[in-house]
Amino acid sequence: MRNFADDKMKAIDRDILQLAIPSIVSNITVPLLGLCDVTIMGHVGGATSIGAIAVGSMIFNVMYWLFAFLRMSTSGLTAQAYGAEQWGETRTILRRTMLFALAVGIAIVVAQVPLQSLTFWLMQASGHVAELCRPYYYICIWGAPAMLGLYVLSGWFVGMQNTRVPMFIAIGQNVVNIGVSLLLVIGFDMGIRGVALGTLIAQWAGFLVGMAFLGTTLRRQRAILSEEHKSPSSGHHASSVQLALFLRTLCLVSVNLYFTSAGSAQGPLILAANTLLMQFFTIFSYMMDGFANAGEALSGRYMGAGNKPMLSLSVRHLFGWGVAMAVLFTIAYLVGGTPLLRLLTSDQEVVMVAQQYLPWAIVIPVAGMAAFVWDGIFIGTTMSWDMLAACFWAAIAFFALWFLLSPSMHNDALWLALLVYLAMRGLVQTVLWRRRNVKA
């Protein structure tokens, strides 16, 4: 009996790692798309070209971030249908969400002119930077249908317990982006237009490769699909999940953008120091997002199958890995925090200012771990309104602390507010999960 229990726990850990590791690799490759563009222009263009690329990348990052609910809702709903062995429902979810994503992507392309005016105004892009950024924007905007379609494909494959396909797509995108951008910029002297075309071609190449993987997967499903009984449509539930996740994303965006804005208002040195220290959060998030994706897949699968013991076991083991990662990263930041700052910049004045606030950054893994793990579990179990509630109250706490403490604590208040925001998300989700299980 003991051997059976041990085997089951080892199998859970194996499943978690098989899902998490490809997701971590995918997460690491995501910023390389923007980094590649900046690096190429950094060598063949000037500071203004780099600024134009930075502004253009930020515009699309924020725009697409607002539609991240497409990936998350698809992942959770598909994982539950997978666990229930409702193969027809997995296709219905895919078809419905893909049509919506492509429709939104086409609408973005159609509305590109007013969107350009709005986004440039919000980003305060003007002068020569705006002049250079404009062609970048008008080329990359045509990638909107592909990017939103990729969100759906990525979420669907995660829900189908397959994180390898999104990893292959992400790696392929970067290879295409680097190769095409270098060819167009250096070989054909196309400047910022070449960088934009490289990004656009990489986005559509990734989408087409994803569709090819999808075709293979659906053909494999065809035999069992013919034997399946028709399952009820979850259209209304999907819309509710997507709305909650969209509103949650607005909370996330508001906190992240205000953190940058509040740092900027304190001067260029504080802004630079905060930007460097936020890399500690970014690095940790790459790792934890992988385990969150594993949580999406496994929790949705076992909820769909009605297997509460395996769901509970998965939650415990996910938190086991989360605690291990938090301890590992905390130790790494304690030992290597200052060397990492010096690696990120050679400006000693910025390093000295960043060191004053380094203790806050070292606490990020401990404060944020639970939020990352619960996010994956809540997405998989489609507890999207609970996610929204946790994020909403955490955002309220962030802004309240900042406005109350900033007159006396200044930048320390900003970091304290951020850490409380992260910890509160995890705490509220813990309470909501326990309340739900007690009721169940």
N, C-alpha and C positions, 0 to 999 in steps of 0.2 A: 504493500500500500504506500509506504514511504517512498519507494523507488518511483512509483507512478506519479506521486506529487512532485518529486524532484524533476522528473522528466518534463512534466507540464510546465514547471517554472522555467526550466532551461529553454523549452520551446517558445515561451513568451518572450524571454530575453533575446532569443535568436530572431524572432519575428520583428521585435522592436528595432534591432540593429539592421536587419535586412531592409527595413523601410526607412530608417533614419539616415543611414550612411549615404545612400544616393541623394537624398534630399539635402543633406549638408553640402555635398559636392555641388549640387545645383545652386544652392544659395550662395556659395562662394563665387560661382561664375557669373551671377547676376550683375554685380557692380562692374565686372570687367568690360561689359558693353560700353558703358559710359566712360570708364577709365581709358579704354582703347581710343575713343574719339578724342579725349583730352590730351592723351600722350602724343598722338599723331600731330595734332594742331600745335602742341607745345614744341615740337621739333621743326615744323615747317611754317608755322605762323607766329604771330606775336601775342602779347598779353591780351589785346582786344579780341583776337580770335579765340583764345582760351576762355575769356569771359563770355563770348557769344555761345560757345559750346556748353558752358556751365549753365547759363540761363536757359538755353533750349532743352538741355537734359532735365533740369529741374521742372520746367513746364510739363513735360511729358511724364516725369515720375509722379508728380502730384495728380495729374489728370488720370493716369492709369491706376494709381493707388485708390482713388475714389471708387473704382470698379473691381477692387479686389474681392468684393462679396461674390462675384461670379465664380471665382475659384473655390472659395470656402463653402458656399452653399452647395455647389456641385459635388464637392468632396464628401460632405456629410451625408447628403441624401443618397448618393451612389453607394457609399459604404454600407448604409443600412439596407438598401435593396440587395447588395451583394450578400450580406449576412443572411438575409431572408431567402436567398436564391431566387429572387425575382428578376431574372435576366431581361425580360421585356421591359420592366420598369427602369433598369439601368439605361436602356436605350432611349426610353421616353424622356428621362431626365436630361440625357445628353442632347437629344434633338431639340427639346424645348429651350434649354439654356443656350445652346449654340445659336439658334435662330435669333434669340433675344440679343446675344452678344454681337452678332454680325450686324443686326439692325442698328444697334447703338453705335457700332464702329462706322457704319455708313453714314449715320446721322452726324457724327463728328466730322467726317470728311466733307459732307455737304455744308456744314456750318463753320467751316474752317476760317472764313474771313472775320465774322464777328468774334469767334473764339480767339483769334490772334489778337485783336484789339483788346479784349478783356484780359487775356493772360499776360500780355506785355504790360498792361497798366498795373495789374496786380504784382508783377515781378519788378516793376519800376525800371523796365528796360527802355533805354533811350539812347540817342546819339549814335555813335559809330557801332556800339555793341548791338543795338537794335537793328541797325542796317545789315550787319553781318548775320545776326540771328534769324532774320526774316526768311532767307532762302532755306536755312536749316529747318525751320518750322514748317514751311510749305512743302518740303519734300517728305519729312518724317511723319507728317499728319496722315499720309496715305497708308501708314502702317497700322492705323488704329484698328481696323477690322481684324488684322492678323494677330495683334497683341491681345485683344479681348477674346478672340477665338482660342488663343494659346492658354489664356486663363482657364477657360472651360475644359480644354483638353487635359491640362495639368491636374485640375481638380478631379476630373473623371478618372484618370489613371490612378491617382492616389486612392480614390474611393474603391477602385478595383484592386487594391492592394499591390499596386505596381508603381514604385517610385523610380524605377530604372529608366523608363521611357522619358519622363521629364528631365532626368539627368542627361541622357543622350541628346535631347533636343537643345538643352542649354549649352552643352559643350559644342555641339555643331553650330549653333548660332554664333558663338564667339570665334570659331575658326573662320566661318564665312565673313563675319564682320571685319576681322583683322585683315584677312586676305584681300577682300574687295576694297576696303578703305585704303589700304596701302597702295594697291594697284591704281586706284582712281586719283589719289592725292599725289603720290610720288611719280607714278608712271604717266598719268595724263594731266597733271598739274591742275586739278579741279578744285583744290582748296576745300573750303567748308562744305561746298556742294558734294564733293567726293565723299566726305565723311558722312554726310546725311544719306547719300545713296547707299553707302556701305551698310549703315544701320537699317535702312528700309529693306534692302535685299536680304539681310540676315533675318529680319523679322518674318518676312514672307517665306523664306527658306525653312525657318523653324516651324512655321504653321503647316507648310506642305509636308514636311517630314513627319510632324505629329499626325496629320491626316492619314499618311501612309501606314504608320503604326496602328492607328485606329482601325483602318480597313482590315489589317491582319487580325486584330483582336476580335472584331465583329464576325469575321468569317469563322473563327474558332468557336464562337458562341452559337452559331446558327443551328447546330445539331440539337443542343439542349434546349434552345429557344422554342423549337417546334413542339417539344413535349410539355412546355410550361403552361399552366393555367393563367389566364389573364388576371393581372393584379389591378387594384383600384388606382386611379390617377392621383398624384399628390400635387397637382398644380397649385391649389390654394395654399397648401402648406409651404411649397417652395417659394411663393411670392412673399409670404409672411417672413420666412427665414431670410430671404434676400433683403427685405426692407430693414429688418433689425440689424443685419450685418452692415448695410450701407450707413445707417445712423451711427453705428459703433465706429465705423471708419472715420466719420466726420469728427467724432470725439478724439480719436487718435491723431488725426491731422491737426486739429485745433491745438492740442497740447504740444505736438512736435514743432509746429510752425511758431507758436508763441514762445517756446523755449529758445529758439533761434533769434526771434525778434527781441526778446528781453535781454539776451546776451549782447546783441548788436547795439542796443540802446545804452549799454554800459561802456561802449568804446571798442575800438578795433582789437586791443590786446585781450580783453575779456572774451570777445567773440572768437578770436583765434584759439584761445585756450580752451573754451567750451567745445569748439569744433574738434580739436584734437582729443579731448577727453571723451567725447561722444563716440569716438572710434572704439573705445573699450566696450561700450554698449553694443555697437554694431557687430564687433567680432563675436561677442557672447551670443548675440541674437542669431547669427548664422548657425551656430551649433544648436541652440535650443529650438530654432524653427524646424530643424530636422526631426527632433523628438516630438515636436508638436504635430508634424505631418504624420508621424507614426501613430500618435494618439488619435488623429482624425480617422485614419484607416481602421485601426483595431477597435476603438470604442464604437464607431459606427457599425462595423461588421458584427460585433457581439450584441449590440443593441438590436440590430435588425434580425439576428438569429434568436433573440429572446434568451440569450445565455448570460444571465446576471452574474453567476460565479466567475466566468471568464472575463466579463467586463470589469468586475471589482479587482480581479487579479491583475489585469492589464493596467488599471489605474495605479495600483500599488507599485508595480514594477516601473512604470513610466516615472513616477515620483522618485523611485530609487535611483534611476539614471539621472534625473534632474538634480537631486541632491549631490550626487557624485560630480556632475559637471560644475555645479555652483562652488563646491569645495575646491575643485581643480583650478577653476578660473580665478577664484579669490586668491589662492596661493600664488598663481602665476602673476597676477596683477600686483600683489604685495612685493614679490621679488623683482619682477621685470617692468613695473610701471614706469619708472623714470627712464630706463633704457628705451622703452617703446616710444615715449615722448620724443626722445632725442633722435630716434629713427625716423619719426614722422616729420620732424622739422630741424633745421640747423640754426634757427633763430633762438638764441639763448634767452632773450627777454621773454619770448612766448613760453619757453620751457619753464622758466622760473615762475611765471604767473600760473601756469597749468599745475605746477607742483603744489601750489597753495590749496588747490581744490582736488588734488589727486585722491585723498582719502574718501571723498564722496564717490568717485568712479570705482574705487576698489570694492565698495559695498554693492554695486550694481548686480552682480550675480546672485547674491543672497536675497536682495530685495525683489528681483524680477523673475526668479526661477519659477515660482508657483504660477504666476500669470501666464508664462509661456506654456507650461504643461497643461494647465486648465483650459487655455484657449483651444488647444488641439482636441481635448476631450469634449469640450462643449460644442465645437464645430461638428465632430463626429456624431454626437448625440442630438444634434440640431437644437441645443438649448441657446438659441441665438438671442432671444429676448433677455435671458439671464446674463449673457455676455454683455449686451448693451447696458443693462442696469449696472453691472460691475464697473464698466468703463465710464459710464456717465457720472456715477458718484465719485469715482477716482479722479475724474477731470475736475469736478467741483472742488474736491479737496486740494488739487494742484493749484487752481487759481486762487482759492481762498488763502492758502498758506503763503503764496507769493505776494499777494496784495497786503496781507497782514504783516509779514516779516521783512519784506524787501526794504522798507525805510531804515531798518536797523542792521539787517544781515546782508543786504545787497546780493551778490552772486551766490553766497552760501545759501540764502533763502531759495534761490532758483533750483539749486541742486537738491536741497532738502525736499522741496515740493515735488521734484521729479521722482525721488526715491519713495516718498510716501505714496505717490500716484501708482507706481509699479507695485508696491507692497499691498496697497489697498485693493487693487484689481484681484490679486491672488487671494486675499483674505475674504472678500465678498463672494468670490466664486466658490471658495471652500465652504462657506456657510450655506450658499444656495444648493450646492451638491449634496451636502449632508441633509438638508431639509427635504430635498426631493427623495433621497433614499429612505428617510424615515417614513415619509408618506407612502412610498412604494411598499 
